[in-house]
Amino acid sequence: MAHQYFGTDGIRGRANGKITPELALKVGQAAGLLFQRGDHRHRVVIGKDTRLSGYMIESALQAGFTSVGMDVLLLGPVPTPAIAMLTRSMRADLGVMISASHNPYEDNGIKLFGPDGYKLSDEVEAEIEALMDSDLGARLAKSQNLGRAKRIESVQARYIEYAKRTLPRQIDLDGMRIVVDCANGAAYKVAPEALWELGAEVIAIGVEPDGFNINHEVGSTAPEALVRKVRETRADIGIALDGDADRVLVVDEKGQLVDGDQLMAVVAKSWRDAGLLSKPGIVATVMSNLGLERYLGDLGLDLARTAVGDRYVLEHMRTHGYNLGGEQSGHIILSDYTTTGDGLVAALQLLAVVRRQQKPVSEVCHCFEPLPQILKNVRYKQGRPLDAESVSSAIEAARLRLGAQGRLVIRPSGTEPVIRVMAEGDDRDLVERVVDDVVDALMHAAA
């Protein structure tokens, strides 16, 4: 379903480019009208990360919601998973997170959660878009029915307690030296505090947001700073969150990166052994490494694959009854605890396994050897290169060359004019040649 405003994860774009106060006002009015169901006093919770533009968007959303008669609870900088949790616990009709996740500060976005704490479906987003393009002025609340706004100060403590409770009671982090990189983003207070309260010696970086430095040379998309700090301090583990803390990557005590595939493998085996998996398998995207699929197969577990995007992982989990899923990029969804990706909660599940096994993180987290995986992007200016017959022929030939022991994934980006070409297999040279051949065909078709 094509959307005018919403993408794969809410509405996202350049602040005062696509994301303007006028747009945010309309989102607030349209979503507020749609979610006023029943005769109770309606409320929405709004959180944000640390981008400068968050002030502007927050104010515009507040005006939109109150103008249609919905009360607003302003939560300030908190992680995206905190909004999902607090929407439910505060009995709100709707939750809003103002964030562009791992993007630079110039961008921002609006993510919406229903009263159950789950991101909205495509169908509900389409209803909001239709309302945004309607005559909203005719549906404003009467003067006596306008909404009120209130800032809530206790939400960070609430989220910290919630996250801590996901760690088994008999486990603490006493004696562990942990470096946590908060990407100068939404978790800059809550993540270090939660780890410290659980007993760890915490070394925090990326905890000095200034409105401009979110994700800048820090966080899960720029882990080099974390690698250096782990080595410098001889820490037991490094934990890297992104700007809104819904994804996590890990650095082991040797300074080696651990991606989402390895994290899912660790939790999958631990939960299988403990009888905690709701189904004998997990859910991941087409981008997860074939090595993960083979490792799970050896454990007697299936890997169900979806399109790229944590919302599609979660939809498959809910439809088919899985309680563990995620993405290679570090979105880990543990549906026994959360309704969306939660970087801190996922890190705590990993730490629980490390404590139980009493082994270094490098041993716990090296579950399988990833197969060679090559990803290249082809940018184009116009047209539909994937429709070209020459491209179809190149893709078919590439699949035949890889055979059953490899995978080829071709997908257009949902946010920019780019086609992503990914292949993997046991033979790195073959994988590289296959990707290059498809890329060449695309570039000729796009010329």
N, C-alpha and C positions, 0 to 999 in steps of 0.2 A: 504494500500500500504506500503510494507516494504521498509525502507530506510537504506542505509549503514551509512550515516553520520547524517542526520537530525532526530530529535525526535519529540515529541509533541510540543516543543517550540524552534525551531531552533536547532543548534548544541551545545551540552553541554557536559562537562567532565572535568577531571583533567587537570590543566594547565601543559604543557609539559608532559602530559600523552596522552590523546586523542587530546587535544587542543594544537597543536604545531604551530610554525611559518610556517612550511611547509604546514600544513593544511590550515591555514589562508591565506597564499599566493595563494593556489589553489582556495579557496572560492572567493577571490577577482578577480582572473583572470576569473573564470568560470562565476560568477554573472555579472562581468563587460562586458564580451562578450555577454551574453544573453540579457542584458538590454540596449545595444547600438542600439536603434531603431530610425530611422529617421536620418536626416542629420545635426542636431544641435550639438553643443558642449555638450558632455555628462558629467554628474556630479553625484557624490554620496556623501551623508553626513554620517559621522561616529561619533557616540558618545560612551561613555563608562561609567561604574560606577567607583568605587574607588579601585578596586583590583590591587595589584602590577602587576599582569600579563597583565593588560590592556595595558601597554606601549608596551610590546612585540607584542601582537596581533594587536594593532593599527598600528604599523610600518609594520608588515607583510601584513596586509590588504591593507595599503596604497601602498606598493610596487606592490601587485597584481593588484589593480585597475589601477594604473598609467602605468603599463607595457602593458596593453591592450588598452591604450589610453583614459582612463576615468579620469577626474579631480576629486580631492578629497577635500572636505571641512571638516576639523577636528573641531569638536564641543566641545571636552573635556567632563568632567563629567556632564551629564544631565540625567534626567529620561527617561526611555523607551518611555512613551507617548510623551515626547518632540521630540524625533526622529520621531515618527509617524507624528506629527504636522509639524515639520520643513521640512520633506521630501516633503510635499505638498507645504508649503508656500515658500520654496526656489526653487521650480520647479526642484527638483532633480529627476533623473531617478530611484534612488534606495536609501534606507536608511539602515544603519547598526547600531545595538546596541551591544556593547561588554559587556555582563553581564551574570552571572549565577543566577540572580534574588535573591532568598532567600537562596541559597547555601552558604557554608563557602568560605573563601577567596581562598582556594586551587583550587577551581573549577572556570571555566569561560565558556563563551558561545558566540555564534554569532547568533543574531536574524536579519532577513532581512525583510524589508518593501518595497513594490512596490511603484510606483509614486503616487498612490492614498492614501498612508498612511496605507494600510492594510497589515498584515502579508501575506507572500506568500502561495499559495495553495500547496497541496501535489504534484500536477502535475508539477508546476514550480520548486519546490524543486527537483523533480526527474530529470528534465532537467539539473539543476545545477550539480547534482551528476554525471550525464552522462558526462558532460563536464569536471568535475574534474578528471575523470578517462580516459580522452582522451589525445591526444598529444597536450597539451596546448602550448608547446614551438614553435610549428609550426604556432601558431595564434597570436603571440605577435605583438604589433604595430611597425611600422617602426620608426626609430630614430626620424624623424621630427614630428611624430604623438603621441609621449608619452604624458601622462597626467601630470598635475601639481597638487601640493598640497598647500593648504592654510588653516591657522588656523583662525577660526572665533571667535571673542571675545564677541559678543553681544547676544549670543543665550539664556543665562540664563534670561536676562531681557525680551527677546521676550516671553519666556515660562511663566514667571511670569505674564505678561500682558494678555496673552491668558487665563491662569487659572483664573485670577481675573474677566475677562469678563463673565465667566460662572456663577458668582454669580449675581442675579438680582440687577439692579442698585439701587433700593430703599433700599437694605439691606446692612448693614455693620456689623462689628464685634466689635464695640465700647463697652468697658466694659466687654468683655469676657476674661477670663484667660484661655489660651490654652497651654497645654504641647504637643509638637510635637516631636516624636522620629523618626529620619531619618535613623536609622540603620547604621550609619557611611557610608552611601551609596550615590547614585547619587543625591538625593534631599537635601543634607546637607546644601546647600545654598538657593535654590529656595523656599522650603516649608516654612521655618521660615520667609523669606523675604515677601512672598506673604501674609501670615497671618498677619504680622505686618503692611503691607501697607493697609490692609483692616480694620485696627483699633484695632486688638486684642493685649492684653498683652501676649507676647509669651515667653514661657520657653522651650528652645530647648535642647534636649539630643540626643546622637548618632550623633553628628555633628563634630567629631574630627577624620576623617578618616586618617589612617596611612598606608594603603595598605594591612593590615593584619586583621583589626578588623571589617570589614563589616559583619553585621548580628550577631556579636559575643555578646551574652547576651543582645542584643537590637533589636528593630524592631518588625515587626508584627509576627514573628515566636518565639519571646522571649519577651512577653509583661510584664514580671514581673517588669522590671525597670520602665516602664511607669506607671504601677499600683502604685508603691511606690511613684513616683514623683507626680502623681495626688493627692494622699492622703496627701503627705507632704506639697504641695503648696496650697491645697484646690482649685484646678482648677475646672473650669466648665466642661472641657472635655479633654481627652487625645487622640491624633491621632498617630497611629503607621503605618509607611510605611515599605516596605521591601527594599532590596538592590538597586533595580532599580525603585522603587516607582510606580509600576503598580498595587499594591494591598494595601489595607488599612484595619486595624481593629481599633476599637474605645474603649476607656475606659470611662465610665460615671463618674459623680462627686462622686459616692460612691466607685469607684475603681473596678467596675464590667465590665467584658469584653463584648463587643458587636461584634458579628461576621458578616460575609457578608450576611447571611440569614436575620438577623434583619435589616441590612442597606438597603437591597433590598426591604424589606417590608415597611420601612419608605418612601422610594422614590416612590415606586409603589402607595401607598395610596395618597401621596401628588400629584403625577402627574395625578392619576385618578381623584381626586377632582378638579384639575385645567384643566382637559381636555387635558393633554399633552401626554398621552399614545397613540402611533400610532396604537396599537392593544390592545384589552382588556386582557392583560396578560403580562407575562415576561418570560425570558428564563433562566434556571439554569441547573445544572448538576445532575446526579443521586445521588450525595452526599448531596444535599440540604435536610434539614430536612422536614419530612412530616408535621410538624407543620406549616411551611411556606406555603405548598400547601393548607392546610386546611384554613389558614388565608386568603389567596388570594381568595379561593373559596367563603368564606363568603362575600368578597368584589365584587363578580361577575367577578373575574379575573382568567384566566387560568395560569397554570405553565407548560411550555414546558420543557422537560428534554433532555439533551444531554450527550454524553460521557464526562469524566473528561478532562478539559483543556479549557482555555478561548478562544482558537481559534475555538473550536467546538461550543461554545456558540455564538460567533460572526458570524460564518458561518450560524447558524440557524436563528439568528436575521436578517441577510442580506437577506437570502432566503425567509423568511416568513414575513418580514416587521415589526419586533419588534424594539423598540428603548430603551429597558431596559433589561439588563441581567447580569449574573455574577456567582460567585462561593462563596460557604460558606467560603473559605479561604480568601476572600477579594478582588478578582478581580471583580470590578464593571465596567460594560461597559455602558456608556451613549452615544448612537450613535448620539444624537443630537449635541454633543460636540466633541466626540473623536472617533477614529477608533480602539482603543485598551483600555485595562484597564488603568485607571488613578486614583491613590490613592488620590492625592490632589484634583482633580475635584470632585470625589465622596464625599470626606469629606466636601467640600464646599456646595454640594447639601444638605447634612445632616444638616450643620450649618444653611442653609437657612430655613429649616423646624423648627429647634429649635428657631430661631429668630422670625418666624411668630407666632408660638404657644406660645412663652413666657413661656415655661415650662422647667424644668430640663431635661437634656439629658436622665436620667434614666427613666423618664416617656415617653418621645418621642420614645425612642428606644426599649421599651419593648412591642412589638406589639403582640407577641404570646409566649406561653410556649412551648419550644422545647420538642419533644418527646424523651424518652430515646433512645440514639443512641450509639451503641457499634462498634468499629472498631479494628480489630486485623490483624496483618501481619504474614504471614507464609513464611519463607525464605527456599528456596530449592537449592540444588547444581546442579541437572541435571534432565533431563526428562521433562515430561509434566503431573504433578500431576492432573491437571483439567480434563485430559482425562480418568482417572481411573474410572471404573464402580462404585466402592465403594464411590467415591467422588460425582459422579452424583446422586447416590441414596440418599446420605446425604443431598445434596442441595435440591433435590425434597421434601424430608421429612421436611426439615426446612421451605420451602415455604408453605407447607400445614399447618404446625403448626402455622405460623404467620397469615395465612389467609389474608383476604382483608384489615384488619386493621394494617398491618405491611408491611415492605419492606425488601428484602434481596438483596444485591448487592455484587457480586463476580467479581473481576477484577484483572488481572495481571498487575503489574507495567510496565510502558513503559521504565524504565531506570535501573531496577535492578531485580535480580531473586527473586521476592517477589510477593505473591498473597495476595491481600487485601480482607478481609471479613468484610462486614458492614451489620448490621441489625438494624432496629428500629421498635418501636411499643409502644402501651400504657402500656404494662406490662414489666417492666425492667427485672424481673427475667426470664421471658420467652425469652426475647431478648438475655440475657446473655447465657442461655442454648443453644439456637439455634446457636449462634456464636461459642460457645465452641465445639458443635458437629461437625460443618463443619470444624473447625480448626483441630480437632482430626483426622478427615478423611483425610484431606490434609497432615497432618504430617505423618500419616502411609503410605500414597501413595508415599510421598517424601523420605521415609527412605531407 
